[in-house]
Amino acid sequence: MHRDRRCWGGRYSLVLIVALGVVSGVLFGSSSHPATATEDGPPDEQSLLEVGAAAYSTFCANCHRDDGSGVDGFFPPLVDNPNLSDPAYVIEVSVNGLEGEIEVNGVVYDGVMPGFPSLTQEQLDGIVAYIAGGFTLEPAPSPEPPDAPPDQPDAPDPGVTPVDDDSATLIATGAQAYTTACAGCHQAGGTGVEGLFPPLVNNPRLGDTEYLASVIRNGLRGEIEVGGIAYNGVMPGFDDLTDDQVEGMIAYMQAGFVVPGGTPGVPTGPTGPVAGTELPALANIAIGGAFLLAGAAVAVVLGPRFAGRVDRLSLPWLDAWMKTAIIVVFFIVFTVYVPSRVLQAEAVARLDRIFQDLIGSGLWLLGLGVGLWALWYAHRDRRI
């Protein structure tokens, strides 16, 4: 009877091993070349341009230059290149590369351009849009509104102070401070959240500089009414802001949440994290340390049960499930996740498709081989 069970157990193990190999191969094959991946929905024009600019800078600019001017006699220009009017051609060349002699604007080029099959569909569409837009992040200009009659100049919005060139630096400083301290509640552009956080745009108190400075420094508590809607909450004060930040924040709000040369509600230059959306570095370190300690504790407690020798005829079901889970996680990590991450690395993505396939297949075979050897060894040593 025991012999039959051991025989069945050996057959069952063989089936499990083959199944793990097949499943890991299917998962790796479906994730190794993200060029076929699709997004949940089409991105807006500005986001597409930003994605395309980033992809172009990474994969194309070294040869074709940031502005697409190329290098005469070596790398053809992309600006005013008649071949690039066809989006399908651009995508084909970006994915599969190009080899052989071509002529662009009367100059002959004969070289090899590698393909980049790791590019996603969104990146490819973004590169097409970025090249077609003249290598700029500015979307197509919208029609300008008609000029106001000379005798009826445009009136400024209530509470908005006109901005001159001397105020640009101060407003930019205030925009950064607003993004860090205020935008988490009052939103970018000061639109607020109805019923929760009052809007700042078109707020009649926006013109009172002393009132704004007092609220920023000391906070505000109690019921207020803005635009006919009552708000009753607590706003904390920000007494750690510098005088320049407070003054700049007030100037930014009074300028209509516009940085000179930018767009409403979008400060130029690098921005800090929005309040409430990013943990301090010390907190992230503490969380990481807590996870490491928890993992170490689990390993100490459960390690002997996982690695110890077992009686296969009386193995507790909890131990069996634990061992199975660890085996499955190992195969997923080392035959799917690790090869996929390596293929997404910039250095590997620049290689020809055949080399990418060799690297990915080699890592998959290595992970599968190590896993199967470990299973064989553990089975021989009566640990599974």
Secondary structure as a PSIPRED ss2 file (coil, helix, strand):
# PSIPRED VFORMAT (PSIPRED V4.0)

   1 M C   1.000  0.000  0.000
   2 H H   0.000  1.000  0.000
   3 R H   0.000  1.000  0.000
   4 D H   0.000  1.000  0.000
   5 R H   0.000  1.000  0.000
   6 R H   0.000  1.000  0.000
   7 C H   0.000  1.000  0.000
   8 W H   0.000  1.000  0.000
   9 G H   0.000  1.000  0.000
  10 G H   0.000  1.000  0.000
  11 R H   0.000  1.000  0.000
  12 Y H   0.000  1.000  0.000
  13 S H   0.000  1.000  0.000
  14 L H   0.000  1.000  0.000
  15 V H   0.000  1.000  0.000
  16 L H   0.000  1.000  0.000
  17 I H   0.000  1.000  0.000
  18 V H   0.000  1.000  0.000
  19 A H   0.000  1.000  0.000
  20 L H   0.000  1.000  0.000
  21 G H   0.000  1.000  0.000
  22 V H   0.000  1.000  0.000
  23 V H   0.000  1.000  0.000
  24 S H   0.000  1.000  0.000
  25 G H   0.000  1.000  0.000
  26 V H   0.000  1.000  0.000
  27 L H   0.000  1.000  0.000
  28 F H   0.000  1.000  0.000
  29 G H   0.000  1.000  0.000
  30 S H   0.000  1.000  0.000
  31 S H   0.000  1.000  0.000
  32 S C   1.000  0.000  0.000
  33 H C   1.000  0.000  0.000
  34 P H   0.000  1.000  0.000
  35 A H   0.000  1.000  0.000
  36 T H   0.000  1.000  0.000
  37 A C   1.000  0.000  0.000
  38 T C   1.000  0.000  0.000
  39 E C   1.000  0.000  0.000
  40 D C   1.000  0.000  0.000
  41 G C   1.000  0.000  0.000
  42 P C   1.000  0.000  0.000
  43 P C   1.000  0.000  0.000
  44 D C   1.000  0.000  0.000
  45 E H   0.000  1.000  0.000
  46 Q H   0.000  1.000  0.000
  47 S H   0.000  1.000  0.000
  48 L H   0.000  1.000  0.000
  49 L H   0.000  1.000  0.000
  50 E H   0.000  1.000  0.000
  51 V H   0.000  1.000  0.000
  52 G H   0.000  1.000  0.000
  53 A H   0.000  1.000  0.000
  54 A H   0.000  1.000  0.000
  55 A H   0.000  1.000  0.000
  56 Y H   0.000  1.000  0.000
  57 S H   0.000  1.000  0.000
  58 T H   0.000  1.000  0.000
  59 F H   0.000  1.000  0.000
  60 C C   1.000  0.000  0.000
  61 A H   0.000  1.000  0.000
  62 N H   0.000  1.000  0.000
  63 C H   0.000  1.000  0.000
  64 H H   0.000  1.000  0.000
  65 R C   1.000  0.000  0.000
  66 D C   1.000  0.000  0.000
  67 D C   1.000  0.000  0.000
  68 G C   1.000  0.000  0.000
  69 S C   1.000  0.000  0.000
  70 G C   1.000  0.000  0.000
  71 V E   0.000  0.000  1.000
  72 D C   1.000  0.000  0.000
  73 G C   1.000  0.000  0.000
  74 F C   1.000  0.000  0.000
  75 F E   0.000  0.000  1.000
  76 P C   1.000  0.000  0.000
  77 P C   1.000  0.000  0.000
  78 L C   1.000  0.000  0.000
  79 V C   1.000  0.000  0.000
  80 D C   1.000  0.000  0.000
  81 N C   1.000  0.000  0.000
  82 P H   0.000  1.000  0.000
  83 N H   0.000  1.000  0.000
  84 L H   0.000  1.000  0.000
  85 S H   0.000  1.000  0.000
  86 D C   1.000  0.000  0.000
  87 P H   0.000  1.000  0.000
  88 A H   0.000  1.000  0.000
  89 Y H   0.000  1.000  0.000
  90 V H   0.000  1.000  0.000
  91 I H   0.000  1.000  0.000
  92 E H   0.000  1.000  0.000
  93 V H   0.000  1.000  0.000
  94 S H   0.000  1.000  0.000
  95 V H   0.000  1.000  0.000
  96 N H   0.000  1.000  0.000
  97 G C   1.000  0.000  0.000
  98 L E   0.000  0.000  1.000
  99 E E   0.000  0.000  1.000
 100 G E   0.000  0.000  1.000
 101 E E   0.000  0.000  1.000
 102 I E   0.000  0.000  1.000
 103 E E   0.000  0.000  1.000
 104 V E   0.000  0.000  1.000
 105 N C   1.000  0.000  0.000
 106 G C   1.000  0.000  0.000
 107 V E   0.000  0.000  1.000
 108 V E   0.000  0.000  1.000
 109 Y E   0.000  0.000  1.000
 110 D E   0.000  0.000  1.000
 111 G E   0.000  0.000  1.000
 112 V E   0.000  0.000  1.000
 113 M E   0.000  0.000  1.000
 114 P C   1.000  0.000  0.000
 115 G C   1.000  0.000  0.000
 116 F C   1.000  0.000  0.000
 117 P C   1.000  0.000  0.000
 118 S C   1.000  0.000  0.000
 119 L C   1.000  0.000  0.000
 120 T C   1.000  0.000  0.000
 121 Q H   0.000  1.000  0.000
 122 E H   0.000  1.000  0.000
 123 Q H   0.000  1.000  0.000
 124 L H   0.000  1.000  0.000
 125 D H   0.000  1.000  0.000
 126 G H   0.000  1.000  0.000
 127 I H   0.000  1.000  0.000
 128 V H   0.000  1.000  0.000
 129 A H   0.000  1.000  0.000
 130 Y H   0.000  1.000  0.000
 131 I H   0.000  1.000  0.000
 132 A H   0.000  1.000  0.000
 133 G C   1.000  0.000  0.000
 134 G C   1.000  0.000  0.000
 135 F C   1.000  0.000  0.000
 136 T C   1.000  0.000  0.000
 137 L C   1.000  0.000  0.000
 138 E C   1.000  0.000  0.000
 139 P C   1.000  0.000  0.000
 140 A C   1.000  0.000  0.000
 141 P C   1.000  0.000  0.000
 142 S C   1.000  0.000  0.000
 143 P C   1.000  0.000  0.000
 144 E C   1.000  0.000  0.000
 145 P C   1.000  0.000  0.000
 146 P C   1.000  0.000  0.000
 147 D C   1.000  0.000  0.000
 148 A C   1.000  0.000  0.000
 149 P C   1.000  0.000  0.000
 150 P C   1.000  0.000  0.000
 151 D C   1.000  0.000  0.000
 152 Q C   1.000  0.000  0.000
 153 P C   1.000  0.000  0.000
 154 D C   1.000  0.000  0.000
 155 A C   1.000  0.000  0.000
 156 P C   1.000  0.000  0.000
 157 D C   1.000  0.000  0.000
 158 P C   1.000  0.000  0.000
 159 G C   1.000  0.000  0.000
 160 V C   1.000  0.000  0.000
 161 T C   1.000  0.000  0.000
 162 P C   1.000  0.000  0.000
 163 V C   1.000  0.000  0.000
 164 D C   1.000  0.000  0.000
 165 D H   0.000  1.000  0.000
 166 D H   0.000  1.000  0.000
 167 S H   0.000  1.000  0.000
 168 A H   0.000  1.000  0.000
 169 T H   0.000  1.000  0.000
 170 L H   0.000  1.000  0.000
 171 I H   0.000  1.000  0.000
 172 A H   0.000  1.000  0.000
 173 T H   0.000  1.000  0.000
 174 G H   0.000  1.000  0.000
 175 A H   0.000  1.000  0.000
 176 Q H   0.000  1.000  0.000
 177 A H   0.000  1.000  0.000
 178 Y H   0.000  1.000  0.000
 179 T H   0.000  1.000  0.000
 180 T H   0.000  1.000  0.000
 181 A H   0.000  1.000  0.000
 182 C C   1.000  0.000  0.000
 183 A H   0.000  1.000  0.000
 184 G H   0.000  1.000  0.000
 185 C H   0.000  1.000  0.000
 186 H H   0.000  1.000  0.000
 187 Q C   1.000  0.000  0.000
 188 A C   1.000  0.000  0.000
 189 G C   1.000  0.000  0.000
 190 G C   1.000  0.000  0.000
 191 T C   1.000  0.000  0.000
 192 G C   1.000  0.000  0.000
 193 V E   0.000  0.000  1.000
 194 E C   1.000  0.000  0.000
 195 G C   1.000  0.000  0.000
 196 L C   1.000  0.000  0.000
 197 F E   0.000  0.000  1.000
 198 P C   1.000  0.000  0.000
 199 P C   1.000  0.000  0.000
 200 L C   1.000  0.000  0.000
 201 V C   1.000  0.000  0.000
 202 N C   1.000  0.000  0.000
 203 N C   1.000  0.000  0.000
 204 P H   0.000  1.000  0.000
 205 R H   0.000  1.000  0.000
 206 L H   0.000  1.000  0.000
 207 G H   0.000  1.000  0.000
 208 D C   1.000  0.000  0.000
 209 T H   0.000  1.000  0.000
 210 E H   0.000  1.000  0.000
 211 Y H   0.000  1.000  0.000
 212 L H   0.000  1.000  0.000
 213 A H   0.000  1.000  0.000
 214 S H   0.000  1.000  0.000
 215 V H   0.000  1.000  0.000
 216 I H   0.000  1.000  0.000
 217 R H   0.000  1.000  0.000
 218 N H   0.000  1.000  0.000
 219 G C   1.000  0.000  0.000
 220 L E   0.000  0.000  1.000
 221 R E   0.000  0.000  1.000
 222 G E   0.000  0.000  1.000
 223 E E   0.000  0.000  1.000
 224 I E   0.000  0.000  1.000
 225 E E   0.000  0.000  1.000
 226 V E   0.000  0.000  1.000
 227 G C   1.000  0.000  0.000
 228 G C   1.000  0.000  0.000
 229 I E   0.000  0.000  1.000
 230 A E   0.000  0.000  1.000
 231 Y E   0.000  0.000  1.000
 232 N E   0.000  0.000  1.000
 233 G E   0.000  0.000  1.000
 234 V E   0.000  0.000  1.000
 235 M E   0.000  0.000  1.000
 236 P C   1.000  0.000  0.000
 237 G C   1.000  0.000  0.000
 238 F C   1.000  0.000  0.000
 239 D C   1.000  0.000  0.000
 240 D C   1.000  0.000  0.000
 241 L C   1.000  0.000  0.000
 242 T C   1.000  0.000  0.000
 243 D H   0.000  1.000  0.000
 244 D H   0.000  1.000  0.000
 245 Q H   0.000  1.000  0.000
 246 V H   0.000  1.000  0.000
 247 E H   0.000  1.000  0.000
 248 G H   0.000  1.000  0.000
 249 M H   0.000  1.000  0.000
 250 I H   0.000  1.000  0.000
 251 A H   0.000  1.000  0.000
 252 Y H   0.000  1.000  0.000
 253 M H   0.000  1.000  0.000
 254 Q H   0.000  1.000  0.000
 255 A C   1.000  0.000  0.000
 256 G C   1.000  0.000  0.000
 257 F C   1.000  0.000  0.000
 258 V C   1.000  0.000  0.000
 259 V C   1.000  0.000  0.000
 260 P C   1.000  0.000  0.000
 261 G C   1.000  0.000  0.000
 262 G C   1.000  0.000  0.000
 263 T E   0.000  0.000  1.000
 264 P C   1.000  0.000  0.000
 265 G C   1.000  0.000  0.000
 266 V E   0.000  0.000  1.000
 267 P C   1.000  0.000  0.000
 268 T C   1.000  0.000  0.000
 269 G C   1.000  0.000  0.000
 270 P C   1.000  0.000  0.000
 271 T C   1.000  0.000  0.000
 272 G C   1.000  0.000  0.000
 273 P C   1.000  0.000  0.000
 274 V C   1.000  0.000  0.000
 275 A C   1.000  0.000  0.000
 276 G C   1.000  0.000  0.000
 277 T C   1.000  0.000  0.000
 278 E C   1.000  0.000  0.000
 279 L C   1.000  0.000  0.000
 280 P C   1.000  0.000  0.000
 281 A H   0.000  1.000  0.000
 282 L H   0.000  1.000  0.000
 283 A H   0.000  1.000  0.000
 284 N H   0.000  1.000  0.000
 285 I H   0.000  1.000  0.000
 286 A H   0.000  1.000  0.000
 287 I H   0.000  1.000  0.000
 288 G H   0.000  1.000  0.000
 289 G H   0.000  1.000  0.000
 290 A H   0.000  1.000  0.000
 291 F H   0.000  1.000  0.000
 292 L H   0.000  1.000  0.000
 293 L H   0.000  1.000  0.000
 294 A H   0.000  1.000  0.000
 295 G H   0.000  1.000  0.000
 296 A H   0.000  1.000  0.000
 297 A H   0.000  1.000  0.000
 298 V H   0.000  1.000  0.000
 299 A H   0.000  1.000  0.000
 300 V H   0.000  1.000  0.000
 301 V H   0.000  1.000  0.000
 302 L H   0.000  1.000  0.000
 303 G H   0.000  1.000  0.000
 304 P H   0.000  1.000  0.000
 305 R H   0.000  1.000  0.000
 306 F H   0.000  1.000  0.000
 307 A H   0.000  1.000  0.000
 308 G C   1.000  0.000  0.000
 309 R C   1.000  0.000  0.000
 310 V C   1.000  0.000  0.000
 311 D C   1.000  0.000  0.000
 312 R C   1.000  0.000  0.000
 313 L C   1.000  0.000  0.000
 314 S C   1.000  0.000  0.000
 315 L C   1.000  0.000  0.000
 316 P C   1.000  0.000  0.000
 317 W H   0.000  1.000  0.000
 318 L H   0.000  1.000  0.000
 319 D H   0.000  1.000  0.000
 320 A H   0.000  1.000  0.000
 321 W H   0.000  1.000  0.000
 322 M H   0.000  1.000  0.000
 323 K H   0.000  1.000  0.000
 324 T H   0.000  1.000  0.000
 325 A H   0.000  1.000  0.000
 326 I H   0.000  1.000  0.000
 327 I H   0.000  1.000  0.000
 328 V H   0.000  1.000  0.000
 329 V H   0.000  1.000  0.000
 330 F H   0.000  1.000  0.000
 331 F H   0.000  1.000  0.000
 332 I H   0.000  1.000  0.000
 333 V H   0.000  1.000  0.000
 334 F H   0.000  1.000  0.000
 335 T H   0.000  1.000  0.000
 336 V H   0.000  1.000  0.000
 337 Y H   0.000  1.000  0.000
 338 V H   0.000  1.000  0.000
 339 P H   0.000  1.000  0.000
 340 S H   0.000  1.000  0.000
 341 R H   0.000  1.000  0.000
 342 V H   0.000  1.000  0.000
 343 L H   0.000  1.000  0.000
 344 Q H   0.000  1.000  0.000
 345 A C   1.000  0.000  0.000
 346 E H   0.000  1.000  0.000
 347 A H   0.000  1.000  0.000
 348 V H   0.000  1.000  0.000
 349 A H   0.000  1.000  0.000
 350 R C   1.000  0.000  0.000
 351 L C   1.000  0.000  0.000
 352 D C   1.000  0.000  0.000
 353 R H   0.000  1.000  0.000
 354 I H   0.000  1.000  0.000
 355 F H   0.000  1.000  0.000
 356 Q H   0.000  1.000  0.000
 357 D H   0.000  1.000  0.000
 358 L H   0.000  1.000  0.000
 359 I H   0.000  1.000  0.000
 360 G H   0.000  1.000  0.000
 361 S H   0.000  1.000  0.000
 362 G H   0.000  1.000  0.000
 363 L H   0.000  1.000  0.000
 364 W H   0.000  1.000  0.000
 365 L H   0.000  1.000  0.000
 366 L H   0.000  1.000  0.000
 367 G H   0.000  1.000  0.000
 368 L H   0.000  1.000  0.000
 369 G H   0.000  1.000  0.000
 370 V H   0.000  1.000  0.000
 371 G H   0.000  1.000  0.000
 372 L H   0.000  1.000  0.000
 373 W H   0.000  1.000  0.000
 374 A H   0.000  1.000  0.000
 375 L H   0.000  1.000  0.000
 376 W H   0.000  1.000  0.000
 377 Y H   0.000  1.000  0.000
 378 A H   0.000  1.000  0.000
 379 H H   0.000  1.000  0.000
 380 R H   0.000  1.000  0.000
 381 D C   1.000  0.000  0.000
 382 R C   1.000  0.000  0.000
 383 R C   1.000  0.000  0.000
 384 I C   1.000  0.000  0.000
